């Protein structure tokens, strides 16, 4: 669908890429004490920039209101299982309270 070699932000919009890189350097060079501005790992950035963000997945794993959510279900169930294991919990909800908090 897209050429992943040439369809990069750096190639498509160099000005935007420069601003992104400048912000990255700023975050690497300073300590932010605002919780919502935590420095994110490359793995988290890759997941947040993946095709998973293209999917609207209202509901819960296996009980969605829209089709085509089988891989989103896998990801959400992984998160649920990992949170339950981490905290020794019987249940967990990993969904945000609203889209504005996502």
N, C-alpha and C positions, 0 to 999 in steps of 0.2 A: 504494500500500500504506500509506504514512504521509504525512501532511500535513507537508511539510518546513518549512513556515512556523511551525506551532504545535508540532511535535514536537521542539523544541530542549531541551537540558538546562536552559536558563534557565527555560523554561516548565513543563517536567515536574517538575523538582526544583530549586527556587531555592536551597535550602541547599547542595546539591552544587555548583551553578554558582558560588556565592559562594566556596566552598573552592577550586574550580578557578581562579577569577580571582585569589584571594589568592596561590595558588602561582605563577601566571603573573607577578604583580607581584614576588614574592620572587625569582624567577629573573631577571627583567629588572633588578632592583636590585642583584644580587650576582653575583660571579664564582665559579663552582663549579670547583674544581680536581679533582673526581672525574670520571674519564673517562665513567663510565656515566650521569652526570647532565649531559651536554652539552645546551646550549640548542638546541632543535629548531626549524627554520624552519616557518612556517605551511604551506608546500607539503608538507613531510614529515608534519606533523600531519594534513593533509587525506588524504594517501595512507594513513596508518596507521588513520585512522578511516573508511575506505571499505569498500564491500561486499567488497573483496578479502579482508578478514580473516574473512569468514563462510565461506570456502571451505577445505576440507581438501584439500590437493594433494600427497599423498605420491607420490614418484617424481620424474621429470625431465620437462621439456617434451616433449610428444608421446608420453610413455611413463608416464602416470599410472596409478594403481591405481583411480581413481574417475573417473566421467564428469563432464562439465560444467566442465572445467578449461581450456577454450580461451583464455579471457581471462587467466587466471593464467599460462598458458604464454606468452602475448604479453609480459606484464610481466616474467616471469623471464628470457625470452630477451633482452629489452631490457637488463636488468641484466647478463647474461652478456656480451653484445656490448660494452657500455660499459666494463666492467671489462677485457676483453681489449684494447680500444683504448687505454684509459688506461695500462695497464701494458705494452703491446706483447706480450701473452701469446698463446700458441696456444690455451689452454684456461682456463676459470675455473669455479669452483663458488661460487655466491652463497648457497647454503642454509646455515642454521645447523647446527652439529653435533648439536644436540638442541633440542626444543621449549622446554626451560628456558632456553636461551640466546637464543631468539627474542625 
